[in-house]
């Protein structure tokens, strides 16, 4: 399963822990939406390409 994590305020200890746990069993991609370098076209493409999307 592919999982996309969208971090709205950047990484924090809890989200990092959850992401690490998910990486053991799934293909994980993380997008930090607080970064000024984020392309929203890329975010839309990533959402469509993943089985599950989790927003923090």
C-alpha positions in Angstrom: 0.0 0.0 0.0 1.2 3.5 -0.7 0.7 6.2 1.9 1.0 9.9 1.5 1.5 12.1 4.6 0.7 15.7 4.2 2.3 17.7 7.1 0.5 21.1 7.4 2.8 22.5 10.1 6.0 20.6 9.4 7.2 17.4 11.1 6.8 16.9 14.9 7.8 14.1 17.2 4.5 12.2 17.0 4.1 12.4 13.2 7.7 11.3 12.8 7.0 8.3 15.0 3.9 7.3 13.1 5.6 7.8 9.7 8.5 5.6 10.8 6.1 2.9 11.9 4.2 3.0 8.6 7.5 2.8 6.6 8.0 -0.7 8.0 5.0 -2.1 6.1 4.1 0.4 3.4 5.7 2.7 0.8 5.5 6.1 2.3 5.8 9.6 0.9 5.9 12.8 3.0 5.1 16.3 1.8 5.7 19.2 4.1 3.1 21.8 3.1 4.8 24.4 5.4 7.8 24.5 3.0 7.7 27.4 0.6 9.1 25.1 -2.2 5.9 22.9 -2.4 4.3 22.8 -5.8 0.6 22.3 -5.4 0.4 20.6 -8.8 2.8 18.0 -7.5 0.7 17.6 -4.3 -2.4 16.9 -6.4 -0.5 14.4 -8.4 0.8 12.7 -5.3 -2.7 12.5 -3.8 -4.0 10.8 -6.9 -1.1 8.4 -7.0 -1.4 7.1 -3.4 -3.8 4.5 -1.9 -4.1 6.4 1.4 -3.6 10.1 2.3 -3.1 11.3 5.9 -3.0 14.9 6.8 -1.4 16.2 10.0 
